[in-house]
């Protein structure tokens, strides 16, 4: 869909961030999306978004690719303007340039679902990822906490990041980028994920 036909939601804001280098390079954002866009996404996610259940050895969740959806919101999330912002800010954070293609998927975790410890590292595949949270005010007791680890030991937690709606987390995928999402106990945890592949040095 041409970008000129898209609704005029504000573009993501990724300037206000905190960047860390240990145990792997990552950045956190207090707010990435406008409340208006967040409300529109929630209405879509809770309505007719094309969710499909996916199961693997370490997680069970609902997901879909925005590239496979005809929704105006999917077109907006994959628009040239948004992908340009994401590439530019990820380049500034991680000092890497990226290929043109960007994978854009949405995830939904329901109560009892979780994501086990993993690092997302697959040689030759995506090298960097940005995850943006969208929900209706999940609390600490609702679970769905992003857990960062110092290694491949679930007891060695480096930091806990609660799923504050409209907040974000970006990281450099590597053999050291171990993370997980704790079990959801209440509410629904939605997220939008941008995955990029760095150009060879």
TORSE-905100 format. One record per residue: residue in three letters; x, y, z of N, C-alpha, C in turn. Coordinates in nm, 2 decimals, padded with zeros to 4 digits. Layout:
<sites>
  code     n.X     n.Y     n.Z    ca.X    ca.Y    ca.Z     c.X     c.Y     c.Z
   Ala       X       Y       Z       X       Y       Z       X       Y       Z
...
</sites>
This chain:
<sites>
  code     n.X     n.Y     n.Z    ca.X    ca.Y    ca.Z     c.X     c.Y     c.Z
   Unk   00.08  -00.12   00.00   00.00   00.00   00.00   00.09   00.12   00.00
   Unk   00.07   00.22  -00.09   00.15   00.34  -00.09   00.15   00.41   00.04
   Unk   00.26   00.47   00.08   00.26   00.54   00.21   00.17   00.66   00.22
   Unk   00.14   00.72   00.10   00.06   00.84   00.10  -00.09   00.80   00.14
   Unk  -00.13   00.68   00.14  -00.26   00.64   00.17  -00.28   00.59   00.32
   Unk  -00.17   00.59   00.39  -00.17   00.54   00.53  -00.23   00.64   00.62
   Unk  -00.30   00.60   00.73  -00.34   00.69   00.84  -00.21   00.76   00.89
   Unk  -00.24   00.88   00.95  -00.12   00.96   00.99  -00.09   00.94   01.14
   Unk  -00.06   00.82   01.18  -00.02   00.80   01.32   00.13   00.85   01.33
   Unk   00.16   00.90   01.45   00.30   00.94   01.47   00.40   00.83   01.45
   Unk   00.52   00.87   01.40   00.63   00.77   01.38   00.69   00.73   01.51
   Unk   00.75   00.61   01.52   00.81   00.57   01.65   00.92   00.67   01.69
   Unk   00.94   00.68   01.82   01.04   00.77   01.88   01.15   00.68   01.95
   Unk   01.27   00.68   01.90   01.37   00.59   01.96   01.49   00.67   02.01
   Unk   01.48   00.80   02.03   01.59   00.88   02.07   01.62   00.87   02.22
   Unk   01.51   00.86   02.30   01.53   00.86   02.44   01.55   00.71   02.49
   Unk   01.68   00.68   02.51   01.72   00.55   02.54   01.84   00.54   02.63
   Unk   01.85   00.42   02.69   01.97   00.39   02.77   02.04   00.27   02.70
   Unk   02.17   00.28   02.68   02.25   00.17   02.61   02.34   00.11   02.71
   Unk   02.34  -00.03   02.71   02.43  -00.11   02.79   02.52  -00.20   02.70
   Unk   02.63  -00.24   02.75   02.72  -00.32   02.68   02.75  -00.46   02.74
   Unk   02.69  -00.48   02.86   02.71  -00.61   02.93   02.58  -00.66   02.98
   Unk   02.56  -00.79   02.97   02.64  -00.90   02.93   02.65  -00.91   02.77
   Unk   02.56  -00.83   02.71   02.57  -00.81   02.56   02.52  -00.67   02.53
   Unk   02.54  -00.62   02.41   02.50  -00.49   02.38   02.34  -00.48   02.36
   Unk   02.28  -00.39   02.44   02.14  -00.37   02.43   02.10  -00.23   02.47
   Unk   01.98  -00.19   02.43   01.92  -00.06   02.46   01.78  -00.07   02.51
   Unk   01.74   00.01   02.60   01.60   00.02   02.65   01.55   00.16   02.62
   Unk   01.42   00.16   02.59   01.34   00.28   02.56   01.22   00.29   02.65
   Unk   01.20   00.40   02.71   01.09   00.42   02.80   00.96   00.43   02.72
   Unk   00.96   00.50   02.61   00.84   00.50   02.52   00.88   00.51   02.38
   Unk   00.84   00.42   02.30   00.87   00.41   02.15   00.75   00.46   02.07
   Unk   00.63   00.44   02.11   00.51   00.47   02.03   00.43   00.57   02.10
   Unk   00.35   00.64   02.02   00.25   00.73   02.07   00.13   00.66   02.13
   Unk   00.06   00.72   02.23  -00.06   00.65   02.29  -00.16   00.63   02.18
   Unk  -00.17   00.72   02.08  -00.27   00.70   01.97  -00.24   00.57   01.89
   Unk  -00.12   00.55   01.86  -00.08   00.43   01.78  -00.09   00.31   01.87
   Unk  -00.06   00.32   02.00  -00.07   00.21   02.09  -00.22   00.16   02.10
   Unk  -00.31   00.26   02.11  -00.45   00.23   02.12  -00.50   00.16   01.99
   Unk  -00.46   00.21   01.88  -00.50   00.15   01.75  -00.45   00.01   01.74
   Unk  -00.32  -00.02   01.78  -00.27  -00.15   01.77  -00.34  -00.25   01.87
   Unk  -00.38  -00.20   01.99  -00.45  -00.28   02.08  -00.59  -00.32   02.02
   Unk  -00.65  -00.23   01.96  -00.79  -00.26   01.90  -00.77  -00.36   01.79
   Unk  -00.67  -00.35   01.71  -00.64  -00.45   01.61  -00.60  -00.58   01.67
   Unk  -00.51  -00.58   01.76  -00.46  -00.71   01.82  -00.57  -00.78   01.89
   Unk  -00.66  -00.71   01.95  -00.77  -00.77   02.03  -00.89  -00.80   01.94
   Unk  -00.89  -00.76   01.81  -01.00  -00.78   01.72  -00.97  -00.88   01.62
   Unk  -00.94  -00.84   01.49  -00.93  -00.93   01.38  -00.78  -00.96   01.33
   Unk  -00.69  -00.93   01.42  -00.55  -00.96   01.38  -00.53  -01.11   01.35
   Unk  -00.45  -01.15   01.25  -00.45  -01.29   01.21  -00.35  -01.38   01.29
   Unk  -00.38  -01.39   01.42  -00.29  -01.47   01.51  -00.29  -01.62   01.47
   Unk  -00.17  -01.68   01.48  -00.16  -01.82   01.46  -00.07  -01.87   01.58
   Unk  -00.11  -01.98   01.63  -00.03  -02.04   01.74   00.09  -02.11   01.69
   Unk   00.20  -02.08   01.76   00.33  -02.14   01.72   00.39  -02.21   01.85
   Unk   00.44  -02.33   01.83   00.50  -02.40   01.94   00.64  -02.45   01.90
   Unk   00.74  -02.43   01.99   00.87  -02.48   01.97   00.92  -02.55   02.10
   Unk   01.04  -02.59   02.10   01.09  -02.65   02.22   01.10  -02.56   02.34
   Unk   01.11  -02.43   02.32   01.13  -02.34   02.43   01.02  -02.23   02.44
   Unk   00.92  -02.23   02.36   00.81  -02.13   02.37   00.68  -02.18   02.30
   Unk   00.57  -02.12   02.35   00.44  -02.13   02.28   00.38  -01.99   02.28
   Unk   00.35  -01.94   02.16   00.29  -01.81   02.16   00.21  -01.80   02.03
   Unk   00.13  -01.69   02.02   00.06  -01.65   01.90   00.14  -01.55   01.82
   Unk   00.14  -01.56   01.69   00.22  -01.46   01.61   00.17  -01.45   01.47
   Unk   00.22  -01.35   01.40   00.20  -01.33   01.26   00.29  -01.23   01.20
   Unk   00.32  -01.24   01.07   00.40  -01.14   01.01   00.32  -01.03   00.95
   Unk   00.36  -00.90   00.97   00.30  -00.79   00.92   00.30  -00.78   00.77
   Unk   00.40  -00.85   00.71   00.41  -00.85   00.57   00.30  -00.94   00.50
   Unk   00.24  -01.02   00.58   00.14  -01.11   00.53   00.00  -01.06   00.56
   Unk  -00.01  -00.94   00.62  -00.14  -00.88   00.65  -00.18  -00.76   00.56
   Unk  -00.31  -00.75   00.53  -00.36  -00.64   00.45  -00.41  -00.53   00.53
   Unk  -00.40  -00.53   00.66  -00.44  -00.43   00.75  -00.37  -00.30   00.73
   Unk  -00.44  -00.18   00.74  -00.36  -00.05   00.73  -00.26  -00.04   00.84
   Unk  -00.28  -00.10   00.95  -00.18  -00.09   01.06  -00.06  -00.17   01.02
   Unk  -00.07  -00.29   00.96   00.04  -00.37   00.91   00.12  -00.29   00.81
   Unk   00.04  -00.22   00.72   00.11  -00.14   00.62   00.19  -00.02   00.68
   Unk   00.13   00.03   00.79   00.20   00.14   00.85   00.33   00.09   00.92
   Unk   00.32  -00.02   00.99   00.43  -00.07   01.07   00.54  -00.12   00.97
   Unk   00.51  -00.15   00.85   00.61  -00.19   00.75   00.64  -00.08   00.65
   Unk   00.59   00.04   00.67   00.61   00.15   00.58   00.76   00.20   00.56
   Unk   00.79   00.26   00.45   00.93   00.30   00.43   00.97   00.40   00.54
   Unk   00.87   00.49   00.59   00.91   00.59   00.69   00.95   00.52   00.82
   Unk   00.87   00.42   00.86   00.90   00.36   00.99   01.03   00.28   00.98
   Unk   01.04   00.20   00.87   01.16   00.12   00.86   01.29   00.21   00.85
   Unk   01.27   00.33   00.79   01.38   00.42   00.79   01.42   00.47   00.92
   Unk   01.32   00.50   01.01   01.35   00.54   01.15   01.42   00.43   01.22
   Unk   01.37   00.30   01.21   01.42   00.19   01.28   01.57   00.17   01.24
   Unk   01.59   00.16   01.11   01.73   00.14   01.06   01.83   00.25   01.11
   Unk   01.78   00.37   01.10   01.87   00.49   01.14   01.91   00.48   01.28
   Unk   01.81   00.46   01.37   01.83   00.45   01.51   01.91   00.33   01.55
   Unk   01.88   00.22   01.49   01.96   00.10   01.52   02.11   00.11   01.48
   Unk   02.13   00.18   01.37   02.26   00.21   01.32   02.34   00.30   01.42
   Unk   02.27   00.40   01.48   02.33   00.49   01.57   02.36   00.42   01.70
   Unk   02.27   00.33   01.75   02.29   00.26   01.87   02.41   00.16   01.86
   Unk   02.41   00.08   01.75   02.50  -00.03   01.75   02.61  -00.01   01.65
   Unk   02.62   00.10   01.59   02.73   00.14   01.50   02.74   00.03   01.38
   Unk   02.63  -00.01   01.33   02.63  -00.10   01.22   02.53  -00.05   01.11
   Unk   02.56  -00.08   00.98   02.46  -00.06   00.88   02.39  -00.18   00.84
   Unk   02.27  -00.17   00.79   02.18  -00.29   00.78   02.13  -00.30   00.64
   Unk   02.10  -00.43   00.60   02.04  -00.46   00.47   01.90  -00.40   00.46
   Unk   01.85  -00.39   00.34   01.72  -00.33   00.32   01.60  -00.41   00.38
   Unk   01.61  -00.54   00.37   01.49  -00.62   00.42   01.48  -00.62   00.57
   Unk   01.36  -00.60   00.63   01.34  -00.60   00.77   01.22  -00.69   00.80
   Unk   01.23  -00.79   00.89   01.12  -00.87   00.93   01.04  -00.80   01.03
   Unk   00.91  -00.80   01.02   00.82  -00.73   01.12   00.71  -00.83   01.16
   Unk   00.72  -00.87   01.28   00.62  -00.97   01.33   00.56  -00.92   01.46
   Unk   00.44  -00.97   01.49   00.37  -00.93   01.61   00.35  -01.06   01.69
   Unk   00.37  -01.05   01.83   00.36  -01.16   01.92   00.25  -01.14   02.02
   Unk   00.19  -01.25   02.06   00.09  -01.24   02.17   00.11  -01.36   02.27
   Unk   00.13  -01.32   02.39   00.14  -01.42   02.50   00.02  -01.41   02.59
   Unk  -00.05  -01.53   02.61  -00.16  -01.54   02.70  -00.12  -01.60   02.83
   Unk  -00.21  -01.59   02.93  -00.18  -01.65   03.06  -00.14  -01.80   03.05
   Unk  -00.04  -01.84   03.12   00.03  -01.97   03.12   00.14  -01.98   03.02
   Unk   00.14  -01.89   02.92   00.25  -01.90   02.82   00.37  -01.82   02.86
   Unk   00.49  -01.87   02.81   00.62  -01.81   02.85   00.72  -01.84   02.74
   Unk   00.83  -01.78   02.74   00.94  -01.81   02.65   01.07  -01.84   02.73
   Unk   01.12  -01.96   02.71   01.23  -02.01   02.78   01.36  -01.94   02.74
   Unk   01.47  -01.96   02.82   01.60  -01.90   02.79   01.65  -01.94   02.66
   Unk   01.70  -01.84   02.58   01.75  -01.86   02.45   01.84  -01.74   02.41
   Unk   01.90  -01.75   02.30   01.98  -01.63   02.26   01.95  -01.58   02.12
   Unk   01.86  -01.64   02.04   01.82  -01.60   01.91   01.93  -01.61   01.80
   Unk   02.04  -01.66   01.84   02.16  -01.66   01.75   02.15  -01.78   01.65
   Unk   02.15  -01.74   01.52   02.15  -01.84   01.41   02.25  -01.78   01.31
   Unk   02.37  -01.84   01.29   02.47  -01.78   01.20   02.40  -01.76   01.06
   Unk   02.43  -01.64   01.00   02.38  -01.60   00.87   02.24  -01.55   00.87
   Unk   02.17  -01.54   00.99   02.04  -01.49   01.00   02.04  -01.35   01.06
   Unk   01.93  -01.30   01.11   01.92  -01.17   01.17   02.02  -01.14   01.28
   Unk   02.07  -01.02   01.28   02.18  -00.99   01.38   02.13  -00.89   01.49
   Unk   02.02  -00.82   01.47   01.98  -00.72   01.56   01.82  -00.72   01.57
   Unk   01.77  -00.69   01.68   01.62  -00.70   01.70   01.58  -00.58   01.79
   Unk   01.46  -00.53   01.75   01.39  -00.43   01.83   01.25  -00.48   01.87
   Unk   01.22  -00.48   02.00   01.09  -00.53   02.05   01.02  -00.42   02.12
   Unk   00.89  -00.39   02.08   00.81  -00.28   02.14   00.69  -00.35   02.20
   Unk   00.67  -00.31   02.33   00.56  -00.37   02.41   00.43  -00.29   02.39
   Unk   00.32  -00.36   02.38   00.19  -00.30   02.37   00.09  -00.38   02.46
   Unk   00.03  -00.32   02.56  -00.06  -00.39   02.64  -00.15  -00.29   02.72
   Unk  -00.24  -00.34   02.80  -00.33  -00.26   02.87  -00.29  -00.24   03.02
   Unk  -00.16  -00.21   03.04  -00.11  -00.18   03.17  -00.09  -00.31   03.26
   Unk   00.00  -00.40   03.21   00.03  -00.51   03.29   00.11  -00.47   03.41
   Unk   00.08  -00.54   03.52   00.15  -00.51   03.65   00.25  -00.62   03.68
   Unk   00.33  -00.60   03.78   00.43  -00.70   03.82   00.37  -00.84   03.84
   Unk   00.25  -00.84   03.90   00.19  -00.97   03.93   00.14  -01.04   03.80
   Unk   00.13  -00.97   03.69   00.08  -01.03   03.57   00.19  -01.11   03.50
   Unk   00.31  -01.10   03.54   00.42  -01.17   03.47   00.46  -01.11   03.34
   Unk   00.51  -01.19   03.25   00.55  -01.15   03.11   00.67  -01.06   03.12
   Unk   00.76  -01.08   03.22   00.88  -01.00   03.24   00.99  -01.05   03.15
   Unk   01.06  -00.96   03.08   01.17  -00.99   03.00   01.29  -01.00   03.09
   Unk   01.36  -01.12   03.09   01.47  -01.15   03.17   01.60  -01.16   03.09
   Unk   01.70  -01.08   03.13   01.83  -01.09   03.07   01.92  -01.16   03.16
   Unk   02.01  -01.25   03.10   02.09  -01.33   03.17   02.24  -01.31   03.14
   Unk   02.33  -01.34   03.24   02.47  -01.32   03.22   02.53  -01.44   03.15
   Unk   02.46  -01.54   03.12   02.50  -01.66   03.05   02.39  -01.75   03.03
   Unk   02.42  -01.88   02.99   02.31  -01.98   02.97   02.27  -02.05   03.09
   Unk   02.24  -01.97   03.20   02.20  -02.02   03.33   02.08  -01.94   03.38
   Unk   01.97  -02.01   03.38   01.85  -01.94   03.42   01.85  -01.88   03.56
   Unk   01.94  -01.92   03.64   01.95  -01.87   03.78   02.04  -01.74   03.78
   Unk   02.11  -01.71   03.68   02.21  -01.60   03.67   02.15  -01.48   03.60
   Unk   02.05  -01.41   03.66   01.98  -01.31   03.60   02.06  -01.18   03.61
   Unk   02.07  -01.11   03.50   02.14  -00.98   03.49   02.04  -00.86   03.52
   Unk   01.92  -00.87   03.46   01.83  -00.76   03.47   01.69  -00.81   03.43
   Unk   01.59  -00.74   03.50   01.45  -00.77   03.47   01.39  -00.65   03.41
   Unk   01.32  -00.66   03.29   01.25  -00.55   03.23   01.10  -00.58   03.22
   Unk   01.02  -00.50   03.29   00.88  -00.52   03.30   00.81  -00.47   03.17
   Unk   00.70  -00.54   03.13   00.64  -00.50   03.00   00.56  -00.37   03.00
   Unk   00.63  -00.26   03.03   00.56  -00.13   03.03   00.51  -00.10   02.88
   Unk   00.38  -00.08   02.87   00.33  -00.06   02.74   00.39   00.06   02.67
   Unk   00.43   00.05   02.54   00.49   00.14   02.45   00.64   00.15   02.47
   Unk   00.69   00.08   02.57   00.84   00.08   02.59   00.91  -00.02   02.49
   Unk   01.04  -00.01   02.48   01.11  -00.10   02.39   01.24  -00.15   02.44
   Unk   01.29  -00.25   02.37   01.42  -00.32   02.40   01.48  -00.36   02.27
   Unk   01.60  -00.32   02.24   01.68  -00.35   02.12   01.81  -00.42   02.17
   Unk   01.85  -00.52   02.09   01.97  -00.59   02.12   02.05  -00.64   02.00
   Unk   02.17  -00.67   02.03   02.26  -00.73   01.93   02.26  -00.88   01.95
   Unk   02.21  -00.95   01.85   02.20  -01.10   01.86   02.34  -01.16   01.86
   Unk   02.37  -01.25   01.95   02.50  -01.32   01.96   02.49  -01.44   02.04
   Unk   02.59  -01.52   02.05   02.59  -01.64   02.13   02.57  -01.60   02.28
   Unk   02.59  -01.47   02.32   02.59  -01.43   02.45   02.45  -01.36   02.49
   Unk   02.36  -01.34   02.39   02.24  -01.26   02.42   02.13  -01.35   02.48
   Unk   02.16  -01.41   02.59   02.06  -01.50   02.65   01.95  -01.41   02.72
   Unk   01.82  -01.45   02.69   01.71  -01.38   02.75   01.59  -01.48   02.75
   Unk   01.48  -01.44   02.82   01.36  -01.52   02.83   01.25  -01.43   02.87
   Unk   01.13  -01.48   02.86   01.01  -01.40   02.91   00.94  -01.49   03.01
   Unk   00.92  -01.44   03.13   00.85  -01.52   03.24   00.71  -01.55   03.21
   Unk   00.65  -01.64   03.27   00.51  -01.69   03.25   00.42  -01.57   03.27
   Unk   00.32  -01.56   03.18   00.22  -01.46   03.19   00.11  -01.52   03.28
   Unk   00.07  -01.44   03.38  -00.03  -01.48   03.48  -00.16  -01.41   03.46
   Unk  -00.16  -01.29   03.41  -00.28  -01.21   03.39  -00.26  -01.12   03.27
   Unk  -00.37  -01.08   03.21  -00.37  -00.99   03.10  -00.31  -01.06   02.98
   Unk  -00.28  -00.98   02.87  -00.22  -01.03   02.75  -00.10  -00.94   02.71
   Unk   00.01  -01.01   02.68   00.13  -00.94   02.65   00.15  -00.94   02.49
   Unk   00.13  -00.82   02.43   00.15  -00.80   02.29   00.29  -00.74   02.27
   Unk   00.35  -00.77   02.15   00.47  -00.70   02.12   00.49  -00.69   01.96
   Unk   00.56  -00.59   01.92   00.59  -00.58   01.78   00.74  -00.59   01.77
   Unk   00.79  -00.67   01.68   00.93  -00.70   01.67   00.99  -00.67   01.53
   Unk   01.09  -00.59   01.53   01.17  -00.56   01.40   01.30  -00.63   01.41
   Unk   01.33  -00.72   01.31   01.45  -00.79   01.30   01.53  -00.75   01.18
   Unk   01.66  -00.72   01.20   01.74  -00.67   01.09   01.87  -00.75   01.08
   Unk   01.93  -00.74   00.96   02.05  -00.81   00.94   02.16  -00.71   00.90
   Unk   02.27  -00.71   00.98   02.38  -00.61   00.95   02.45  -00.65   00.83
   Unk   02.50  -00.54   00.76   02.58  -00.56   00.64   02.72  -00.61   00.69
   Unk   02.79  -00.69   00.61   02.92  -00.74   00.64   03.02  -00.62   00.65
   Unk   03.10  -00.63   00.75   03.20  -00.52   00.77   03.30  -00.51   00.65
</sites>
